[in-house]
Amino acid sequence: MNAENDSGRIYWIGGSKGGVGKSMMTLATLDYLLERGEKVLLVECDTSNPDVWKAYREQTETELIDLDEADGWIHFVNVCDKSRDKVVVVNTAARNNLAVKKYGQTLDSSLEELGSRLVALWVINRQRDSVGLLKQFMEAIPRAEVHVVRNGYFGGEKKFELYNGSKVREAVESRGGKSITLPDLADRVADDIYVQRLSLSAAAKSLPIGNRAELGRWRGEVRKVLAGVVS
């Protein structure tokens, strides 16, 4: 799909806790969109540790926005309004779950006027709290289209028993959402990307040949997975 058809989209990479893989999912989403030639705005909300922003600030337009306070949400909506010609990708901070509950209505109530669709890619591990936090997000921003991303770093699809058999999964899929699995990337390659703060396209050129081969395999698998939720 071309950039014109995909503008007006806001991809919210959530999870509301640390260590579930939000940053890797954001990297994968940015890479997928940019490789298709989309005009992308990255909104980095992890202002205390903005690794994704550092990796992509020279490749695409970026904004650092703190969503812990009401002013940040107001600024975020205004930025989306000024960026209607772009696909907005939001890398949320682990601490943002409380602010979503308190201020999420600011965004939810603005979506119709913005002419935007908010698509949440909610990354989970195998623990119960990541599923519970998803339920809170859906209640706070009911207009969001929600897809759940099982992070393959924590095991294959069948390992996510708590989510797979949950009422939350039923709610997500009854609303048209999908449950997908982000493929696992070899630790040594993921570590290189994080330590060197590389975009995936830069890593594909600069890493040692074996690492590049593993990254290429992973990017190919990710594209197949994201094709079903990043339209």
C-alpha positions in Angstrom: 0.0 0.0 0.0 1.3 3.5 -0.8 2.0 6.3 1.5 -1.2 8.2 0.5 -3.4 5.3 1.7 -1.4 4.8 4.9 -1.3 8.4 6.0 -3.6 9.3 8.9 -2.4 6.2 10.8 -0.9 6.3 14.3 0.9 3.2 15.4 1.1 3.0 19.1 3.7 0.5 20.3 2.6 -0.3 23.8 3.1 -2.8 26.6 3.1 -0.5 29.6 6.0 -2.3 31.3 9.7 -2.6 30.8 11.4 -5.6 29.2 8.6 -6.9 27.0 10.2 -5.8 23.7 8.5 -2.5 22.8 11.7 -0.9 21.5 12.4 -3.9 19.2 8.8 -3.8 18.0 9.2 -0.1 17.3 12.4 -0.7 15.4 10.7 -3.4 13.3 7.7 -1.1 12.6 9.8 1.8 11.5 12.0 -0.4 9.3 8.9 -1.9 7.7 7.3 1.5 6.9 10.5 3.2 5.8 11.5 0.3 3.5 8.1 0.8 1.8 9.0 4.5 1.2 6.5 5.9 3.7 6.8 9.4 5.2 7.2 8.6 8.9 7.2 10.6 12.1 8.7 8.8 15.2 7.4 10.0 18.5 9.7 8.8 21.3 8.1 8.9 24.7 10.9 7.1 26.6 12.6 10.5 27.2 14.9 9.2 29.9 16.4 6.5 27.6 15.5 7.4 24.0 17.4 4.6 22.2 15.0 4.4 19.3 15.1 8.1 18.8 18.9 8.0 18.8 18.9 5.2 16.2 16.4 6.9 13.8 16.8 10.7 14.3 18.9 11.0 11.1 16.7 8.8 9.0 13.2 10.2 9.6 11.4 13.1 11.4 11.3 12.6 15.1 9.8 14.2 18.3 10.6 13.6 21.9 7.4 13.9 23.9 6.8 13.2 27.6 3.4 11.7 28.1 3.5 11.7 31.9 1.6 15.0 32.1 -1.4 16.5 30.4 0.7 19.0 28.5 2.5 16.1 26.8 -0.8 14.7 25.5 -1.9 18.0 24.3 1.4 18.5 22.4 1.1 14.9 21.0 -2.3 15.5 19.5 -1.2 18.8 18.0 1.9 17.1 16.5 -0.4 14.5 15.0 -2.6 17.3 13.6 0.4 18.9 11.9 1.6 15.5 10.6 -1.4 14.2 8.8 0.7 13.5 5.7 2.9 11.1 7.7 2.5 7.8 9.4 3.1 8.4 13.1 4.9 5.7 15.1 4.8 6.1 18.9 7.4 4.3 21.1 5.8 4.4 24.5 7.7 4.4 27.8 7.2 1.6 30.4 5.8 4.1 32.9 3.1 5.5 30.6 0.3 3.1 31.7 -0.8 5.4 34.5 -0.8 8.4 32.2 -2.9 6.6 29.6 -5.5 5.8 32.2 -5.6 9.5 33.3 -5.1 11.3 30.0 -5.9 8.8 27.3 -9.3 10.5 26.7 -7.4 13.5 25.3 -6.2 11.4 22.4 -9.3 9.2 22.1 -11.7 12.1 21.7 -9.4 13.8 19.1 -9.1 10.9 16.7 -12.3 11.6 14.7 -11.3 15.3 14.1 -7.8 14.3 13.3 -9.1 11.8 10.7 -6.7 9.3 12.1 -6.9 5.7 13.0 -5.0 4.7 16.2 -3.6 1.2 15.8 -2.1 -0.2 19.0 0.6 -2.9 18.6 0.6 -4.3 22.2 3.7 -6.3 23.0 3.4 -8.9 25.7 5.6 -11.5 27.5 4.2 -14.6 29.1 3.3 -13.0 32.5 -0.1 -12.0 33.7 0.5 -8.3 34.2 1.1 -7.5 30.5 -2.3 -8.9 29.7 -4.0 -7.0 32.6 -2.4 -3.7 31.4 -3.7 -4.3 27.9 -7.3 -4.5 29.4 -6.7 -1.1 31.1 -5.4 0.4 27.8 -8.5 -0.8 25.9 -10.8 0.8 28.5 -8.9 4.1 28.5 -8.7 4.5 24.7 -11.7 2.5 23.3 -11.4 3.8 19.7 -8.0 2.2 19.3 -7.7 -0.8 17.0 -5.7 -3.3 19.0 -3.4 -6.1 17.9 -1.4 -8.2 20.3 2.2 -9.0 19.7 3.6 -12.1 21.4 7.3 -11.5 21.7 9.0 -14.6 20.3 12.0 -13.9 22.5 10.0 -15.5 25.4 9.1 -18.6 23.4 6.8 -19.8 20.7 3.1 -19.0 20.3 2.0 -22.0 22.4 4.1 -20.7 25.4 1.8 -17.7 25.8 -0.9 -19.8 27.6 -2.2 -17.0 29.9 -2.9 -14.7 27.0 -4.0 -17.4 24.5 -6.8 -18.6 26.8 -7.8 -15.2 28.2 -10.9 -13.1 28.0 -8.7 -10.3 26.8 -7.7 -12.2 23.7 -11.4 -12.9 23.1 -12.1 -9.1 23.4 -9.3 -8.2 21.1 -10.2 -10.6 18.4 -13.9 -9.9 18.7 -13.1 -6.3 17.8 -11.2 -7.4 14.7 -7.8 -7.4 16.3 -5.1 -10.0 15.5 -2.7 -11.9 17.7 0.7 -12.2 16.1 4.1 -13.3 17.1 7.2 -11.2 16.6 10.1 -13.6 15.5 13.0 -13.9 17.8 16.3 -12.2 16.7 19.6 -13.8 17.8 20.9 -12.1 21.0 24.3 -11.1 19.6 22.6 -9.2 16.7 20.0 -7.6 18.9 22.8 -6.5 21.4 24.8 -4.9 18.6 21.8 -2.9 17.5 21.0 -1.7 21.0 24.6 -1.0 22.1 25.5 0.8 18.9 22.0 2.5 18.6 21.7 1.4 15.0 18.7 1.6 12.7 18.0 -1.8 11.1 18.9 -0.5 7.7 22.3 0.8 9.1 22.9 -2.5 10.9 22.2 -4.4 7.7 25.2 -2.5 6.1 27.7 -2.3 9.0 27.5 -5.5 11.0 29.7 -8.5 10.3 28.6 -10.7 7.5 27.1 -13.5 9.8 25.2 -11.0 11.8 23.9 -9.3 8.7 22.7 -12.7 7.4 20.8 -13.3 10.7 19.3 -9.8 10.6 18.2 -10.3 7.0 16.5 -13.5 7.8 14.7 -11.8 10.8 13.7 -8.8 8.7 12.1 -11.0 6.1 10.1 -12.9 8.7 9.0 -9.7 10.4 7.8 -8.2 7.1 5.5 -11.2 6.7 4.1 -10.8 10.2 3.6 -7.0 10.0 1.9 -7.2 6.6 -1.2 -8.4 8.4 -1.5 -5.5 10.9 0.5 -2.6 9.4 -1.5 -2.0 6.2 
